[in-house]
Amino acid sequence: MTGAEALRAAAAKLTAAGIEASLGDARRLLAHALGLAPDRVILHLPDPLEAEALLRFEAAIAARLNRQPVSQIIGARLFWGRSFRVTRDVLDPRPETEILIEAALRHPFSSVLDLGTGTGAIALTLLAERPAARACATDVSAAALQIAGQNAADLGLTTRLRLVQSDWFEAVSGRFDLIVSNPPYIAAEEMPGLAPEVRCWEPHLALTPGGDGLDPYRAIAAAAQAHLTPGGRVLVEIGPTQADAVCGFFTDSGFGHLEVLRDLDGRDRVVCATAVPR
């Protein structure tokens, strides 16, 4: 069987199972099975697949048919042009979160606090883009912190990143120019409606805080001023219906210069707030 034949058969199976982007998923999984970059697969499609590569590809397709995300199957996800390790212990970095990165990089900063870091994608991307900066990244999950540490090592950023196990600000000390977070924000009643790739495979701790989904923003807004340098900023990713509520929390906590940024689909995605001297 050639690579092209295996790819067509796999894409047909994924399509029949109702999986969107079936051809793209199959191509990425074939690249993984062959140990190739995805953009190199097309050059090898006419070649016969070796038995071991075919077995790896079939196993990967079986996992995808079980609705496991591609990033977990291959163990990595690209974010802001860099590869980050991904496991079931962390949230899969989303392209929408790059809106937060873009906003963070608009202004200078030398110190960053990333609350609920997961893979470390936000903190590590900011460090990679600002070589003089340092960051503290927190997570309540020890397993997530381990993944973040591995990603920091892969990117050569361990000396500029401090990892802290903490429930929001509980174990955090010091002040920072920038506080960033992509917290769990899905309301409890919305969880059953999530795609199985999310609901069944990603850590619920990183998806929902329960209730109305807004408790993390209440906690961040209430305590952030005490951990910001004068004029420091807070950037948080939000769900598309949460902008008014989240802006209200920051306004009530004395923040100013509030801005809501939209993603490429036109949905509210990031709230930016600036500390105001009291």
DOKE-670754 format. One line per 4 residues: number of its first residue (from 1); their letters; for each residue x, y, z of N, C-alpha, C, O. Coordinates in steps of 0.05 Angstrom, whole numbers. Layout:
// DOKE-670754
NUM) a) X/Y/Z/X/Y/Z/X/Y/Z/X/Y/Z ~ ...
// end
This chain:
// DOKE-670754
1) mtga) 17/-24/0/0/0/0/18/25/0/36/27/16 ~ 11/43/-18/27/68/-18/16/88/3/-5/84/14 ~ 31/109/7/23/129/26/-3/142/17/-21/148/33 ~ -5/147/-9/-29/159/-20/-54/142/-16/-75/152/-9
5) ealr) -51/116/-20/-74/98/-16/-82/97/13/-106/97/20 ~ -62/96/31/-68/95/60/-81/121/69/-100/121/85 ~ -72/144/58/-83/170/65/-112/172/56/-129/181/71 ~ -119/164/31/-146/165/22/-165/147/38/-187/155/45
9) aaaa) -156/123/45/-172/105/60/-177/116/88/-200/114/99 ~ -157/127/101/-160/138/127/-178/162/128/-195/165/145 ~ -175/180/108/-192/204/107/-221/196/103/-239/209/114 ~ -226/175/87/-253/166/83/-265/156/109/-289/161/115
13) klta) -250/141/125/-259/132/151/-266/155/170/-287/155/183 ~ -249/175/170/-254/198/188/-278/213/179/-294/222/196 ~ -282/216/153/-305/230/143/-331/215/150/-350/227/158 ~ -330/189/147/-354/172/153/-361/174/183/-384/170/190
17) agie) -341/179/199/-345/182/228/-354/210/236/-359/215/260 ~ -357/227/216/-367/254/222/-345/273/232/-352/294/244 ~ -320/267/227/-298/284/237/-292/304/215/-286/297/192 ~ -293/330/223/-287/351/204/-257/352/198/-241/341/214
21) aslg) -249/365/176/-221/367/169/-208/340/168/-185/337/176 ~ -222/320/158/-212/292/159/-187/289/143/-168/275/152 ~ -185/301/119/-161/298/103/-137/311/117/-115/300/117 ~ -141/335/128/-119/348/142/-110/332/166/-86/329/171
25) darr) -129/321/182/-121/305/205/-106/280/196/-86/273/208 ~ -116/267/175/-103/242/165/-74/249/155/-56/233/160 ~ -71/271/142/-44/279/132/-25/284/155/-2/275/154 ~ -34/298/176/-17/303/199/-10/277/213/13/273/222
29) llah) -29/258/215/-23/233/228/-5/215/211/12/200/222 ~ -7/217/185/11/202/168/39/213/171/59/198/172 ~ 42/239/172/68/252/176/80/242/202/104/236/203 ~ 64/241/222/74/232/248/83/203/247/104/196/257
33) algl) 68/186/233/75/158/231/101/154/215/116/135/220 ~ 105/172/196/130/170/179/153/185/191/176/183/181 ~ 148/201/212/170/217/224/177/240/206/201/248/206 ~ 158/251/192/163/273/174/148/298/182/128/297/197
37) apdr) 158/321/173/142/346/176/118/344/158/120/333/136 ~ 95/355/166/70/353/150/74/363/122/61/352/103 ~ 90/384/118/93/394/91/111/377/73/115/384/50 ~ 122/356/84/139/338/69/125/312/60/136/297/44
41) vilh) 101/308/71/87/283/66/81/279/36/84/257/26 ~ 73/301/23/65/298/-5/87/287/-22/81/274/-43 ~ 112/291/-15/134/281/-31/137/251/-29/149/238/-46 ~ 125/239/-8/128/210/-3/103/195/-7/102/170/-3
45) lpdp) 82/208/-16/56/194/-20/58/171/-41/45/151/-38 ~ 74/174/-62/76/151/-81/91/127/-71/89/105/-83 ~ 106/130/-49/122/108/-39/106/88/-24/87/95/-11 ~ 114/62/-25/101/42/-9/106/47/21/128/55/28
49) leae) 86/42/38/90/46/67/103/21/78/95/-2/72 ~ 123/25/94/135/3/109/115/-8/129/98/7/139 ~ 118/-33/137/99/-46/155/96/-31/181/74/-27/191 ~ 119/-23/193/118/-10/219/104/18/217/88/25/234
53) allr) 110/32/195/97/58/191/67/55/187/51/71/197 ~ 59/34/173/30/30/169/16/23/195/-6/32/200 ~ 29/7/212/18/1/238/15/26/255/-6/29/268 ~ 35/43/255/33/68/270/11/85/260/-4/98/275
57) feaa) 8/87/234/-13/103/221/-40/92/228/-58/108/235 ~ -44/66/226/-70/54/233/-77/59/262/-100/64/268 ~ -57/57/280/-63/62/308/-71/91/313/-88/96/329 ~ -57/109/299/-64/137/302/-92/143/292/-107/158/304
61) iaar) -99/131/269/-126/136/258/-147/124/277/-169/135/281 ~ -141/101/289/-160/89/308/-164/107/332/-187/110/341 ~ -143/120/341/-145/139/363/-162/163/355/-179/172/371 ~ -158/172/331/-174/195/321/-203/188/318/-221/204/324
65) lnrq) -209/164/309/-236/154/307/-250/153/334/-274/155/337 ~ -233/150/355/-244/150/383/-246/179/393/-251/183/417 ~ -242/198/375/-244/227/380/-222/238/397/-225/260/408 ~ -200/224/399/-177/236/412/-165/259/395/-163/254/370
69) pvsq) -159/282/406/-149/304/389/-122/297/376/-106/282/388 ~ -118/307/353/-93/301/338/-69/309/354/-49/295/355 ~ -70/332/368/-47/341/383/-39/322/405/-15/318/410 ~ -59/309/418/-52/289/438/-40/263/425/-23/251/437
73) iiga) -50/256/402/-40/232/388/-11/236/380/5/218/384 ~ -5/259/369/23/264/361/40/275/383/65/276/382 ~ 27/285/405/41/295/428/51/323/426/68/331/442 ~ 41/339/407/51/366/404/31/383/389/13/373/374
77) rlfw) 33/410/393/16/429/379/32/454/373/47/464/391 ~ 29/465/349/43/490/343/27/513/354/2/514/353 ~ 42/532/366/29/556/377/49/579/372/72/578/382 ~ 40/600/359/57/623/352/84/614/339/105/625/344
81) grsf) 82/593/323/105/584/308/123/565/322/144/558/312 ~ 116/558/347/133/540/362/118/515/371/93/515/374 ~ 132/493/374/120/468/381/119/464/411/140/468/425 ~ 96/457/422/92/452/450/82/424/455/64/414/441
85) rvtr) 94/411/475/85/384/482/56/386/493/49/405/507 ~ 40/366/486/12/365/495/6/337/504/13/317/491 ~ -7/335/527/-17/309/538/-45/313/548/-56/335/546 ~ -57/293/559/-84/295/570/-85/311/596/-106/317/606
89) dvld) -61/319/606/-60/334/631/-63/364/626/-65/380/645 ~ -62/373/601/-62/401/595/-82/408/573/-89/391/556 ~ -91/433/573/-108/442/551/-92/446/526/-69/455/526 ~ -104/438/504/-91/441/478/-90/471/471/-111/483/469
93) prpe) -66/482/466/-65/511/459/-81/516/434/-79/502/414 ~ -98/537/436/-116/544/414/-105/568/398/-92/585/409 ~ -110/569/372/-102/592/356/-114/618/367/-101/639/364 ~ -138/617/378/-151/641/388/-134/655/410/-135/679/414
97) teil) -119/639/425/-103/650/447/-80/667/436/-68/683/451 ~ -74/665/411/-53/682/399/-62/711/399/-45/729/397 ~ -88/716/401/-98/744/403/-87/756/429/-79/780/429 ~ -86/741/450/-75/751/475/-45/756/473/-35/776/483
101) ieaa) -31/738/459/-2/742/455/3/768/440/20/784/447 ~ -12/772/418/-9/796/402/-13/821/418/2/841/416 ~ -34/821/435/-40/844/452/-18/849/473/-10/872/478 ~ -8/827/484/13/830/505/39/842/493/52/858/507
105) lrhp) 45/836/468/70/845/456/68/874/446/88/885/436 ~ 45/886/448/42/914/439/57/934/457/64/955/448 ~ 61/926/482/74/944/501/98/930/514/98/906/516 ~ 117/945/524/140/933/536/134/921/564/115/930/577
109) fssv) 148/901/571/146/889/598/172/874/604/185/865/585 ~ 178/872/629/202/856/637/195/833/655/212/816/660 ~ 171/833/666/163/812/684/134/804/678/117/821/673 ~ 129/777/678/102/767/671/93/746/691/109/730/701
113) ldlg) 68/747/698/55/726/714/34/713/697/15/726/688 ~ 37/687/693/17/671/677/2/653/697/13/635/708 ~ -24/659/700/-40/644/719/-55/621/704/-70/626/685 ~ -51/597/714/-63/573/701/-48/567/675/-61/566/654
117) tgtg) -23/562/677/-5/562/653/-10/538/635/-5/540/611 ~ -18/514/645/-22/491/628/4/483/615/24/476/628 ~ 5/483/588/29/476/573/51/496/577/74/491/570 ~ 44/520/587/64/542/588/65/558/563/82/575/560
121) aial) 47/552/544/48/565/518/49/595/519/63/608/504 ~ 32/607/536/31/636/537/56/648/548/69/664/536 ~ 64/639/572/88/650/585/113/645/569/129/663/565 ~ 116/621/558/140/615/543/141/630/517/163/638/508
125) tlla) 119/634/504/118/650/479/127/678/485/142/690/470 ~ 116/690/506/124/717/513/153/719/520/166/739/513 ~ 164/700/534/193/700/540/209/697/515/230/710/512 ~ 201/680/497/216/676/472/216/701/455/235/707/441
129) erpa) 194/716/456/192/741/441/205/765/454/211/785/441 ~ 209/763/480/222/785/495/245/773/511/242/766/535 ~ 269/772/499/292/758/511/301/769/538/316/756/553 ~ 294/794/545/302/805/571/282/800/593/287/807/616
133) arac) 259/789/586/237/786/606/241/760/622/255/742/614 ~ 228/760/645/226/736/662/197/732/669/181/750/668 ~ 190/707/676/162/700/681/160/681/705/177/665/711 ~ 137/683/718/127/664/737/102/652/726/84/666/718
137) atdv) 101/626/725/77/612/714/66/593/735/81/578/747 ~ 40/595/740/27/579/761/7/560/749/-4/565/727 ~ 2/539/764/-20/521/758/-27/506/783/-9/500/799 ~ -52/499/787/-59/483/810/-52/454/805/-51/438/824
141) saaa) -47/446/780/-41/418/772/-11/414/771/3/427/755 ~ -1/395/787/27/388/787/35/375/760/57/380/750 ~ 16/360/748/22/347/723/25/368/701/42/365/683 ~ 8/389/701/10/410/681/37/425/684/50/431/664
145) lqia) 45/430/709/70/443/713/94/427/702/114/438/693 ~ 92/401/704/113/384/693/115/387/663/137/388/652 ~ 92/388/650/92/392/621/103/419/614/119/422/595 ~ 95/440/629/105/467/624/135/467/627/149/481/612
149) gqna) 146/453/647/174/452/651/189/439/628/210/447/620 ~ 177/417/617/189/404/594/189/422/570/208/422/555 ~ 167/437/566/166/456/544/187/478/547/199/487/527 ~ 190/487/571/211/508/576/238/497/570/255/511/558
153) adlg) 244/472/577/270/460/571/273/457/541/295/462/530 ~ 252/448/527/254/445/498/261/472/484/275/472/464 ~ 251/494/495/255/520/483/279/535/494/284/558/486 ~ 293/522/513/316/535/525/309/559/542/324/579/543
157) lttr) 287/558/556/277/581/572/275/576/602/263/592/616 ~ 287/554/611/283/547/640/295/567/659/285/571/681 ~ 316/581/651/329/600/669/313/625/673/318/640/692 ~ 294/630/655/278/654/658/249/649/666/232/667/667
161) lrlv) 243/624/673/216/617/681/216/604/708/231/585/714 ~ 198/614/725/194/602/752/166/589/752/146/603/747 ~ 165/564/759/140/549/760/131/546/789/147/539/807 ~ 106/553/794/95/552/821/68/538/821/50/545/806
165) qsdw) 65/518/839/39/506/842/22/524/860/28/528/883 ~ 0/534/849/-16/554/863/-44/555/852/-49/551/828 ~ -63/560/870/-91/565/863/-93/595/859/-97/610/879 ~ -92/604/834/-91/632/827/-68/646/843/-45/638/839
169) feav) -73/666/859/-51/681/871/-42/670/898/-24/681/911 ~ -53/647/906/-48/637/933/-19/635/941/-11/643/963 ~ -2/625/923/27/621/929/44/641/913/68/636/910 ~ 33/662/904/48/682/887/57/705/904/41/716/921
173) sgrf) 82/713/901/92/737/914/105/755/893/112/746/871 ~ 107/781/900/120/800/882/100/814/864/76/808/864 ~ 111/832/848/95/848/829/105/844/801/129/838/797 ~ 87/847/781/94/841/754/83/864/735/63/877/741
177) dliv) 97/867/713/88/887/694/63/877/679/47/893/670 ~ 61/851/676/40/839/660/29/814/673/45/796/681 ~ 3/812/676/-10/787/685/-27/777/662/-43/792/651 ~ -24/752/656/-39/740/634/-52/714/643/-42/701/662
181) snpp) -74/707/631/-87/682/639/-107/673/618/-122/690/606 ~ -108/647/613/-130/635/598/-142/615/617/-136/591/616 ~ -160/625/634/-171/608/656/-193/590/646/-203/595/624 ~ -201/570/662/-225/555/655/-249/574/656/-253/588/676
185) yiaa) -266/575/635/-288/594/636/-314/582/625/-334/597/622 ~ -315/556/620/-340/545/609/-359/540/632/-351/527/653 ~ -383/549/630/-403/544/651/-410/515/653/-409/500/633 ~ -418/506/676/-424/478/681/-446/468/662/-444/446/652
189) eemp) -466/484/657/-488/476/639/-480/473/610/-494/461/594 ~ -457/485/603/-447/484/575/-430/459/569/-425/453/546 ~ -420/446/590/-402/424/586/-413/401/569/-399/391/552 ~ -438/393/573/-448/370/557/-449/376/527/-449/358/511
193) glap) -449/402/519/-451/409/491/-424/411/477/-423/417/453 ~ -402/407/492/-376/409/479/-371/386/461/-382/364/464 ~ -354/390/441/-345/369/423/-332/347/439/-319/353/459 ~ -335/322/431/-323/300/446/-293/302/449/-281/292/468
197) evrc) -279/314/429/-250/318/431/-243/335/455/-222/331/467 ~ -261/353/462/-256/370/486/-267/357/511/-253/354/531 ~ -292/350/510/-306/340/534/-294/314/545/-293/311/569 ~ -286/297/527/-277/270/536/-247/267/539/-237/248/551
201) weph) -231/287/528/-203/283/527/-186/304/541/-164/299/549 ~ -197/328/544/-182/349/557/-189/351/587/-212/344/594 ~ -171/361/604/-176/361/633/-199/381/640/-197/404/633 ~ -219/371/653/-241/388/661/-232/411/679/-245/432/679
205) lalt) -211/406/694/-201/427/711/-193/452/695/-195/474/705 ~ -184/447/671/-175/470/654/-198/481/636/-194/501/623 ~ -220/467/637/-243/476/620/-264/491/635/-274/512/626 ~ -271/482/659/-293/494/674/-287/497/703/-276/479/715
209) pggd) -294/520/715/-293/523/744/-319/515/758/-322/517/782 ~ -338/506/741/-365/501/751/-382/527/752/-372/548/745 ~ -406/524/760/-424/547/762/-427/562/736/-430/550/715 ~ -425/589/738/-429/606/714/-404/609/698/-404/623/677
213) gldp) -382/597/706/-356/599/692/-340/624/697/-319/628/685 ~ -350/641/714/-337/668/718/-320/670/743/-307/691/747 ~ -320/650/760/-305/652/785/-275/659/782/-265/675/798 ~ -261/647/762/-233/655/759/-229/685/754/-210/696/764
217) yrai) -247/697/739/-245/726/733/-250/742/758/-237/763/763 ~ -269/733/774/-273/747/800/-248/746/817/-241/767/829 ~ -235/723/818/-211/720/834/-188/737/823/-174/750/838 ~ -185/736/797/-162/751/784/-167/781/788/-148/796/795
221) aaaa) -191/791/782/-196/819/784/-192/829/812/-182/851/817 ~ -201/814/832/-200/822/860/-172/825/870/-166/842/887 ~ -153/808/861/-126/807/873/-104/818/855/-82/822/864 ~ -110/823/830/-88/830/811/-74/856/818/-50/858/814
225) qahl) -89/876/827/-76/902/833/-53/899/852/-33/913/850 ~ -55/881/871/-34/877/891/-9/864/880/11/863/893 ~ -11/854/855/12/840/843/21/853/817/36/841/802 ~ 12/878/813/20/893/789/38/916/796/35/929/817
229) tpgg) 58/922/779/73/947/781/55/970/772/35/965/759 ~ 62/995/779/46/1018/771/42/1018/740/61/1016/725 ~ 17/1020/732/11/1020/703/11/993/691/10/990/666 ~ 14/972/707/15/944/696/-11/936/684/-32/948/689
233) rvlv) -10/915/667/-34/907/652/-42/878/659/-25/862/668 ~ -67/873/656/-78/846/658/-92/839/632/-108/855/621 ~ -86/816/621/-99/806/597/-110/778/603/-95/760/611 ~ -136/775/599/-148/749/603/-165/740/579/-179/757/567
237) eigp) -162/715/572/-180/704/551/-207/699/563/-209/691/586 ~ -228/702/547/-255/699/557/-272/683/537/-264/679/514 ~ -295/674/546/-314/662/529/-329/684/514/-329/707/523 ~ -341/678/491/-352/699/473/-376/714/485/-383/735/473
241) tqad) -388/705/507/-410/720/518/-403/733/545/-421/742/559 ~ -378/733/552/-370/741/580/-358/769/582/-351/777/604 ~ -355/783/560/-341/809/561/-353/828/581/-338/840/597 ~ -379/832/581/-391/852/598/-386/845/628/-379/862/644
245) avcg) -390/820/635/-387/812/662/-358/815/671/-352/825/693 ~ -339/806/655/-311/807/662/-301/836/664/-287/843/682 ~ -310/853/645/-303/881/647/-314/894/672/-301/911/685 ~ -337/885/680/-349/895/705/-333/888/729/-330/904/748
249) fftd) -322/864/730/-305/856/753/-280/873/755/-273/882/777 ~ -268/879/732/-244/895/733/-250/924/739/-235/938/753 ~ -272/934/729/-280/962/736/-285/964/766/-276/983/778 ~ -299/945/777/-306/946/806/-280/944/823/-280/953/846
253) sgfg) -259/932/812/-234/929/826/-215/953/821/-192/952/830 ~ -224/973/807/-208/997/804/-191/998/779/-174/1016/777 ~ -194/980/761/-179/981/736/-191/1001/716/-214/1007/717 ~ -174/1010/698/-182/1029/678/-173/1020/650/-161/999/647
257) hlev) -178/1036/630/-169/1031/603/-177/1003/594/-161/988/583 ~ -202/996/598/-211/970/590/-215/968/560/-225/986/547 ~ -207/945/549/-210/940/521/-218/911/516/-207/893/529 ~ -236/906/498/-244/879/490/-235/874/462/-242/889/443
261) lrdl) -219/853/458/-208/846/432/-224/822/421/-231/804/436 ~ -228/823/395/-243/801/382/-225/783/366/-203/791/358 ~ -233/758/363/-218/739/348/-225/741/318/-240/759/310 ~ -213/724/302/-217/726/273/-245/720/264/-253/727/242
265) dgrd) -261/708/282/-289/702/276/-307/724/286/-332/722/284 ~ -295/746/297/-311/768/306/-323/764/334/-340/780/342 ~ -313/744/349/-324/739/375/-306/752/396/-281/753/393 ~ -318/763/418/-302/773/440/-283/752/450/-292/729/455
269) rvvc) -258/759/454/-239/738/461/-220/745/483/-212/728/499 ~ -212/771/486/-192/779/506/-201/805/519/-209/824/505 ~ -200/806/545/-204/831/559/-177/841/569/-162/827/582 ~ -171/867/563/-147/880/572/-154/901/593/-173/917/588
273) atav) -140/902/615/-145/922/636/-119/933/646/-99/918/648 ~ -118/958/654/-94/971/663/-98/980/692/-118/991/699 ~ -77/976/708/-78/984/736/-78/1014/738/-63/1028/724 ~ -95/1025/755/-97/1054/759/-88/1060/787/-97/1048/806
277) pr) -69/1079/790/-60/1086/817/-82/1095/835/-100/1110/826 ~ -82/1086/859/-103/1094/878/-93/1114/897/-108/1124/915
// end
